[in-house]
Amino acid sequence: MPLANLTEDEKNVIYECLKCVATGKVILHDWEFSTIFGIEADEFLSVVNDWPNIDDSNETVSLAINNSMNNLLGYPHDFHDRWNEIMTVTKERVAIVLQKWRGERVEGYISGLQ
């Protein structure tokens, strides 16, 4: 489902995930970033900086959205037990929005990667 079909609240959930990853505090912008995101950190930051004027049919934008949400939910970043320190929305809400945006059920971390 394209961003255009999401509610403003759902878009805000996506943007919060993008901003969280953009800080580099939860998921480092190191040598591993491009491996787990499929794009370089500077490409990711461009997507965040261009929000809300983005097109999620663009592969870079799609990877940034999908993999920020999926990695916040499943990557071993050591913030799972301190989620409220980094996010104002729940993990469950992020998972619901991820599934709605993708248009399919996400079975787990590995299957959620793009």
URHUCOR-V579802 format. One record per backbone hydrogen bond with DSSP energy under -0.5 kcal/mol. NH is the residue of the N-H (numbers start at 1). CO is the residue of the C=O. E is the energy in kcal/mol with one decimal. If there is no record, write none. Layout:
# URHUCOR-V579802
NH/CO/E, NH/CO/E
This chain:
# URHUCOR-V579802
5/2/-2.0, 6/3/-2.1, 11/7/-2.4, 12/8/-2.1, 13/9/-1.6, 14/10/-1.8, 15/11/-2.6, 16/12/-2.4, 17/13/-1.9, 18/14/-2.5, 19/15/-2.9, 20/16/-2.2, 21/17/-2.3, 22/18/-2.3, 23/19/-1.1, 23/20/-0.7, 24/21/-1.3, 26/20/-0.5, 28/26/-0.6, 30/28/-1.2, 33/30/-1.4, 35/32/-0.5, 36/32/-2.0, 37/33/-2.1, 38/34/-1.9, 44/40/-2.2, 45/41/-2.7, 46/42/-1.6, 47/43/-1.6, 48/44/-2.0, 49/45/-2.6, 50/46/-1.7, 51/47/-0.8, 51/48/-0.9, 53/50/-2.1, 54/52/-2.0, 56/54/-0.5, 58/55/-2.2, 62/58/-2.8, 63/59/-2.7, 64/60/-2.2, 65/61/-2.5, 66/62/-2.7, 67/63/-2.4, 68/64/-1.4, 69/65/-2.0, 70/66/-2.9, 71/67/-1.9, 72/68/-2.0, 73/69/-1.8, 74/70/-2.3, 75/71/-1.5, 77/75/-2.4, 82/79/-1.0, 83/80/-0.8, 85/82/-2.2, 86/82/-0.6, 86/83/-1.8, 87/83/-2.2, 94/90/-2.0, 95/91/-2.6, 96/92/-2.2, 97/93/-2.5, 98/94/-2.7, 99/95/-2.3, 100/96/-2.3, 101/97/-3.0, 102/98/-2.6, 103/99/-1.8, 104/99/-1.1, 107/105/-0.7, 112/108/-1.5, 113/109/-0.6, 113/110/-1.1
